Amino acid sequence: MSPLNQRARTYWRSLEELAEKPEFATFVEREAPRFRDIVNAFDRRRFLQLMAASMALGGLSACGPEPNPRQLLPYVDIPENVVLGRNRYYASAITQDGYATGVLVSHIAGRPIKVEGNPDHPASLGGASASMQASILTLYDPQRAQLVAAHGQIATWENFVGALHDRRKRLLARKGDGLRILTGAMTSPSLIAQIASVQKQFPGMRWHQWEPLNRDSEHAAAIMGFGKPVDRAFDLRKAERIFGIGSDLISTAPGNLAYARDFAAARRPAETGGTMSRVYAIESTPTLLGAKADHRLAMRPDEIARSLRYVAGLLGAGPQDWTQQESAHATWLKAAAVDLAAHRGATLVHAGREQPVEVHLLADAINDKLGAIGTTLRLIAPVQADSEPQRQSITELADDMASGKVDTLFILGPNPVYDAPADLDFAAKLRHVPFSVCLSLYDDETAVACTWRIPAAHEYERWGDARAFDGTVTIQQPQARPLYGGHSPYEILAILLGSPITDDYTMVRDYWHQRAQQENRGDFDAFWHGSLRVGVVPKTAEPTISAALQSNLAAKLPPTAAPRANGLLALFRADEGNWDGSCANNAWLLEMPRPFTRLTWDNAALIAPSTAEQLGLSTQDVIEIAVGQTKVNAPVFVLPGQAADCVTLPLGWGHTAGGLGAGVGFNAYRLRPSPSEWATPITYVAKTGDKYRLATTQGQDRILGRDLVQEGTLEQLNDSPQSIVKKSKPESLYPEYQYPDRAWAMAIDLNSCIGCQACVIACQAENNVPIVGKDQVLDGRVMHWLRIDRYYSGPADAPDTTFEPVPCMHCENAPCEVVCPVHATVHDHEGLNLMVYNRCVGTRFCSNNCPYKVRRFNFYPYAFERDRPPNSWNPEVSVRDRGVMEKCTYCIQRIRTTQIDAERENRKIRDGEIVTACQQTCPTQAIIFGDKNDRDSAVVKRKATPIDYVLLDDLNTRPRTSYSAVIRNPNPAIEEKQS
Amino acid sequence: MAIFRPSANLFVSTALIGTVILGAFLLLAIWVVPVVGYNTEERYAPEQPIPFSHKHHVSGLGLDCRYCHTTVEETSTAGMPSTKICMTCHSQIWTNAAMLKSDRQSLAQDVPIRWTRVYTLPDYVFFDHSIHIAKGVGCTECHGPIGDMPLTWKAHTLYMSWCLSCHRDPAPHLRPKDQVFNPHWNRTPSTPSGKTLMTAYHINTKILSDCGICHR
């Protein structure tokens, strides 16, 4: 090892591995060669009997009738612009929190098959998140609500329309008294206008908005600080120093995909001339920004507020006496403050939605002081519809329901029975409402509790509009007719209004017609079709507004910070997959390994290693958590990097009704009180003595000192770039393969990877990767072709985190190929390591011989076990049956399609023309794919950087997938942590 | 006392002959059955809702293939004609022919005509018409004398060995681009040689027999 490589680190993946307990070795022994149990279960004779029987039965099973009736059904009339066999893309948008992100939905033969980000949309820029990728599965989910029901009895839409007409007459008579509408956070201009007309017709109506993961404190801080409601939009390209406080900037904040792109672009020093941003993070529970931070501190929420006061005091954004208090992290905070001050005008302080008003106020004050407002942070008029604080709104609604003031309630979207603050007891109060209507995608908790439940149309099944984080409007166009008879909120409100027009298309179009006239947008048809085609309504982004931060900040805050609290604290956080619970029925998201815990199919109470030790807890222990009188049983997961004394409870699990997510995980909402939505003291935690098996996808093997992750510092990169990665190129006895034509290759930048899992789901969607279920995950049979490994280094309580996406390496000397007895995995002339499913007999030799463990085996007919409509699979990719090995193909179907297009036009394939599914969705452009033989290609340029390395190069497999090492930019003033 | 009674001889010889016959049957099953016409469906014309004659439409009336198979130059699938395409002519001529009942029914009821596939490929094979057309492979190379078929029958086995015979050596199967859709084309002395065409079309045989060309 070169002397310069002073940051030689030990990496670890699980706490057991770090501790090197003997039990872990036996655990690995037990888990890895999993057939040991099976071997002992049979004697030889019995084994042969069973084998013979299964062979015979296997032969019999081939004797069935031909499954395909061989029918060929042409169109009666070919729809305009449809070319069979060619993908078509239609722009639309999908909302989360009410905020839109633009998508392009690819259609094959008229069926929506795959979602991509819309490059023209400011919130997507071509990237898509995991939940956006998974939205296509929800569209097809046969467990979605399909029936109109009244008082639990099956009814018809006409029944409902009749009932609503009667109700309307009564409401008109008393001017809408008792009428309430409850929606999620709302940005849709046309729906807002429609609700306004409801308000006009029924002056007594009240409109409530509720999101369980609301951004109330952010909004409250804006009103307190700037004197009016404003939204904050960020420009990370200019941010050389970022200070995140429990920040969701690159994970879930509105606009996170666009922010993530700019964030990563500023952190590729090997490609951009040796400069990169520096990130500080203080947080209570790991966030993606914290994982990417150069310096991170885990601390309790009260400590965060105190620390931020200290920093504000140092920077002159608060009174001087704030710097007087003692802090355990004073040196760290001081160094960060000095660094921030030195980069005035190029810094950004960002606080996540879970942070209290005080923290947001402090963040604004520091940003103001450091000249961030106007450079890295701009203020715009609020994008969401006006709303009183949502917590207050839902509380008032619940109180009014209890006191009988509400007699007609429309719940259009949210699921308050499940996710409203626990002490409101929304379900009981809802029973006082004689006429309640729930429009929902699933027959969820609220739908079941309402007098009328109406199946909702998916966002891909109806017209609509929504705004992005910067105000840009997208008109949503349906991608399919409602598959399960869903209805849109427009229809229901139109009937309530007594409007003769009830179809959403006419309503949305009429709204925009009117608005286009008002805004002088010229020819309406051109405007309408143009907006639909591009997926963005031009010139709708909000302009920057000026608002001065009121200077008497200290007066608004309590004079002294809250004292250090004692005892355990429950933190309520969005789940990385299930979000607030609205994505809980999506199988892909349920089986998506969470970035930090690698957990699938369950949530768990996340506890810091030190706290777990104090409490005598270990992973998989079941504990009883009590907040006040309410108790919930939850399995423990000991999470490195979690703040001490903080128990993070991921929300969005433990549904009691709905689809696939019902009964999976525990429901943390039951503990969540209305006064403190994000953190609340725990009354007690008690060990029940039970164990609960958690299905994690990592931690069943050992690293044994291999250089899987390589890293260096910015200083090192600029001084001696060659010293960062260790390379060995062993000689081979075999002749080299020659690739005179094309040589496909991939380069993954570990510095850019933020671990968001979008690529994993994109790959799953593109390549027909099945889900396997919790039991199979426990057996290590997860099928994801692309996984994101998570590595830690440093001490267990404050580790550095690195994410590493691992697809097939497409080795030039592939170990899998030589062991296949039937040539089912072979090399092609462009260097692809092919998998020929129809040849595979399932020996699994290849998987055993693959050093990267990227091969996946269909132990059961996973693809056919789940209730998934056949028309939802990607027809360009084989659906694999039981007994077949599969793995990443570099999206060979995309290579072929482009290759055929190019050959048909008699030209070469252009660089960047083939985009793999993971590459296309990656918000940070961490993945580049291309031709290694094309000297000007982007992939060659990235591979030419001195920090490019391949995994396990001493095995001489010559992988085509290579990695750019992690480059950290530590502040020399902050002492290096001891590993 | 002898160990074997005389009947044992009979038993042994029957068993020996039986083994040979069984072996012959097995060989027959393995080598012959898969290639007999009954199994490969070569020269087999399945029953169709409309007894469509390519001979009449193509050789008789001179319709171009692309009139009905509209996407053959653009995408993987050649495209089956929609009912409306049939009706461009048949709304004017043979409007009451009994043969075209299904066609009229399809239009009136807006339900597709249910043809039976003549050429079926397994799901793990991804064949693309457009690239074959672009590289000068004529329709009749795979579809046989399609222009002379009164009823459409399957001209080739579509076995992988048959596909590969051309993918390994495409030269004899290539023709000038303007002759691709000609069902009666024959190589003449003035036709450019297969080799010349290979160069002109930039056909790289090396990658053509890679598994990933058809299987994905």
Interface residues (C-beta under 8 A of the other chain):
Chain A: N68 R70 Q71 L72 L73 P74 Y75 V76 D77 I78 V83 L84 G85 R86 D741 V826 D828 H829 E830 L832 L834 V836 Y837 N838 R839 E876 V877 S878 V879 T889 I892 Q893 R896 I900 E903 R904 N906
Chain B: P46 T70 T71 E74 T75 S76 T77 G79 M80 P81 S82 T83 K84 I85 S106 L107 D110 V111 P112 I113 R114 W115 T116 R117 T120 P122 D123 Y124 F126 D128 S130 I131 A134 K135 Y201 H202 N204 K206 I207 D210 C211 G212 I213 H215 R216
